[in-house]
Amino acid sequence: MDTLSFADRVVVVTGAGRGIGRAHALLLAARGAGVVVADVGARVDGCGVEGDTPAADVVAEIEAAGGRAVACRADISTESGATAVVEAAVEEFGRLDAVINNAGIVRTGHFDEVPVEEYRRHLDVHFFGSLFLCRAAWPHLIASGTGRVVNTVSAAMLGNPLMTHYGSSKGAVFALTRNLALEGARHGILVNALSPGAGTRMAENSAAALSPEVMAYMRTQLLPEHVAPVAAYLAHPSCQVTGEVFNAAGGAVSRMAVVTTQGIHDSDLTIETVAARFDDVMALAPGARPDVVPVPQTHTA
Ligand SMILES: NC(=O)c1ccc[n+]([C@@H]2O[C@H](COP(=O)([O-])OP(=O)(O)OC[C@H]3O[C@@H](n4cnc5c(N)ncnc54)[C@H](O)[C@@H]3O)[C@@H](O)[C@H]2O)c1
């Protein structure tokens, strides 16, 4: 198979100063992309910023390797910050072809003990950050003709101990992905999501929700570099799916499908019928089918 090049593409990666986002940025730049390394330098729980400059550090790393990158230390959880990230792409490279919404924060806690403002903070970074970036980028993605959006969700959206606030905000990103996939299809913009696993700073901070064995495995076996090829493929014009979610960890890649069962139909439905036929409602086979976002065969660029 031919090497997949990004030589003519410009990609924004949020949260690219550390962890998984840094791996995305390094890989894309190594394949020729102009990369906006967007990272405010947030603390892992999103409570303020740290003193270091991770975005500038990653840009220096890319440039030292001969790549093209620009740093943007804006806070993507605000509309003005997300707009500044997109403006950095256009000012530096003159276009924008793909957005990888990767910036994230986490804190653990029982759902009834986590303050409501934590729920809002998680929604602000994960949901509104992704939304604001997509809104600011949208005209440029339409102009690209092969616009791509890669959002970042988490297995926690399906349920994880001590992560109701985090998992719920990722669930909102999942729904954003499905709906933007519908919005984008007529413009040739494909929108997918990645559910990663890697032994990063964030994983360390989630240790309370993970067993010591899982943490040790993540540190040694689940590297950010294992996740980046999946994000890069989803940001490439050759990728033709939309509205899908992919798990990526330690070299394992799989599709996370939403499935509707064949279920039952009874126009005289009663409570007792539901109870009596509940096994049929639940049964996955035969006739189970993944719910997909339809992609029009033709689109306007
Ligand atoms: N590490 C995992 O196993 C795992 C699992 C599931 C999902 N995720 C998701 O993957 C993504 C990357 O996580 P990571 O493990 O690399 O975390 P990380 O903490 O190592 O890196 C996240 C980066 O996002 C930046 N950031 C946070 N808020 C920001 C804001 N408002 N504006 C700009 N930048 C901001 C931080 O400064 C940080 O550099 C996140 O969305 C996370 O929720 C990670």
The ligand as an SDF file (V2000), in Angstrom:
LIG
                    3D

 44 48  0  0  0  0  0  0  0  0999 V2000
   -5.1630    8.3090   28.4800 N   0  0  0  0  0  0  0  0  0  0  0  0
   -6.2030    7.5020   28.3240 C   0  0  0  0  0  0  0  0  0  0  0  0
   -6.1450    6.2910   28.5840 O   0  0  0  0  0  0  0  0  0  0  0  0
   -7.5080    8.0430   27.8060 C   0  0  0  0  0  0  0  0  0  0  0  0
   -8.6290    7.1980   27.8370 C   0  0  0  0  0  0  0  0  0  0  0  0
   -9.8310    7.6650   27.3050 C   0  0  0  0  0  0  0  0  0  0  0  0
   -9.8880    8.9380   26.7590 C   0  0  0  0  0  0  0  0  0  0  0  0
   -8.7820    9.7520   26.7890 N   0  0  0  0  0  0  0  0  0  0  0  0
   -8.9120   11.0850   26.1840 C   0  0  0  0  0  0  0  0  0  0  0  0
   -7.7920   11.3190   25.3440 O   0  0  0  0  0  0  0  0  0  0  0  0
   -7.5000   12.7210   25.3050 C   0  0  0  0  0  0  0  0  0  0  0  0
   -6.0320   12.9610   25.6100 C   0  0  0  0  0  0  0  0  0  0  0  0
   -5.7740   12.5020   26.9420 O   0  0  0  0  0  0  0  0  0  0  0  0
   -4.2800   12.2700   27.5350 P   0  0  0  0  0  0  0  0  0  0  0  0
   -4.3530   10.9910   28.2500 O   0  0  0  0  0  0  0  0  0  0  0  0
   -3.2740   12.4960   26.4650 O   0  0  0  0  0  0  0  0  0  0  0  0
   -4.2490   13.4680   28.6310 O   0  0  0  0  0  0  0  0  0  0  0  0
   -3.0720   14.4880   29.0530 P   0  0  0  0  0  0  0  0  0  0  0  0
   -3.5010   15.0720   30.3540 O   0  0  0  0  0  0  0  0  0  0  0  0
   -1.7570   13.8140   28.9790 O   0  0  0  0  0  0  0  0  0  0  0  0
   -3.1280   15.5920   27.8990 O   0  0  0  0  0  0  0  0  0  0  0  0
   -4.2710   16.4030   27.7200 C   0  0  0  0  0  0  0  0  0  0  0  0
   -3.8130   17.7530   27.2160 C   0  0  0  0  0  0  0  0  0  0  0  0
   -5.0020   18.5650   27.0050 O   0  0  0  0  0  0  0  0  0  0  0  0
   -4.6540   19.9000   27.3630 C   0  0  0  0  0  0  0  0  0  0  0  0
   -5.8740   20.6600   27.6960 N   0  0  0  0  0  0  0  0  0  0  0  0
   -6.7450   20.4090   28.6930 C   0  0  0  0  0  0  0  0  0  0  0  0
   -7.7100   21.3490   28.7220 N   0  0  0  0  0  0  0  0  0  0  0  0
   -7.4430   22.2130   27.7080 C   0  0  0  0  0  0  0  0  0  0  0  0
   -8.0700   23.3960   27.2380 C   0  0  0  0  0  0  0  0  0  0  0  0
   -9.1700   23.8720   27.8250 N   0  0  0  0  0  0  0  0  0  0  0  0
   -7.5300   24.0320   26.1650 N   0  0  0  0  0  0  0  0  0  0  0  0
   -6.4170   23.5490   25.5670 C   0  0  0  0  0  0  0  0  0  0  0  0
   -5.7630   22.4480   25.9820 N   0  0  0  0  0  0  0  0  0  0  0  0
   -6.2630   21.7750   27.0460 C   0  0  0  0  0  0  0  0  0  0  0  0
   -3.7550   19.7430   28.5850 C   0  0  0  0  0  0  0  0  0  0  0  0
   -2.9610   20.9060   28.7990 O   0  0  0  0  0  0  0  0  0  0  0  0
   -2.9340   18.5090   28.2230 C   0  0  0  0  0  0  0  0  0  0  0  0
   -1.6710   18.8440   27.6650 O   0  0  0  0  0  0  0  0  0  0  0  0
   -8.4760   13.3690   26.2880 C   0  0  0  0  0  0  0  0  0  0  0  0
   -9.6050   13.8610   25.6090 O   0  0  0  0  0  0  0  0  0  0  0  0
   -8.8970   12.2280   27.1820 C   0  0  0  0  0  0  0  0  0  0  0  0
  -10.1300   12.4520   27.7850 O   0  0  0  0  0  0  0  0  0  0  0  0
   -7.5920    9.3300   27.3020 C   0  0  0  0  0  0  0  0  0  0  0  0
  1  2  1  0
  2  3  2  0
  2  4  1  0
  4  5  1  0
  4 44  2  0
  5  6  2  0
  6  7  1  0
  7  8  2  0
  8  9  1  0
  8 44  1  0
  9 10  1  0
  9 42  1  0
 10 11  1  0
 11 12  1  0
 11 40  1  0
 12 13  1  0
 13 14  1  0
 14 15  2  0
 14 16  1  0
 14 17  1  0
 17 18  1  0
 18 19  2  0
 18 20  1  0
 18 21  1  0
 21 22  1  0
 22 23  1  0
 23 24  1  0
 23 38  1  0
 24 25  1  0
 25 26  1  0
 25 36  1  0
 26 27  1  0
 26 35  1  0
 27 28  2  0
 28 29  1  0
 29 30  1  0
 29 35  2  0
 30 31  1  0
 30 32  2  0
 32 33  1  0
 33 34  2  0
 34 35  1  0
 36 37  1  0
 36 38  1  0
 38 39  1  0
 40 41  1  0
 40 42  1  0
 42 43  1  0
M  CHG  2   8   1  16  -1
M  END
$$$$
